[in-house]
Amino acid sequence: MPRVCFLLRVRRDRIEEYRTRHAHVWPEMLDALSAAGWHNYSLFLREDGLLVGYLETDDFAAAQAAMAATDVNARWQAEMAGFFEELDGRGPDEGMRPLTEVFHLAGPPR
């Protein structure tokens, strides 16, 4: 399954609140992500606000579009928008720009 990695930057003055919010993601948001094809989705946050996201999905554009069509995502993105720097008027979900994978060491064959 294709892997997607992206970067965002959380405002330093909101890092702790961001961590708290993600310790309690709404169950309907989790359900919507799964239904839209977001698998093995992780967020990693460095102390300076650098946020690294990782997920696996068959089609990232389709997975993003499926989430964009949900009411819960619109509500979540509206609440999260103030946490990020450098979005230039975009929502956090629109600010995700996949990085180009340049190396991958696969695990042992199953």
Secondary structure, 3 states (H helix, E strand, C coil): CCEEEEEEEECHHHHHHHHHHHHCCCHHHHHHHHHCCCEEEEEEECCCCEEEEEEECCCHHHHHHHHHCCHHHHHHHHHHHHHEECCCCCCCCCCCCECCCCCCCCCCCC
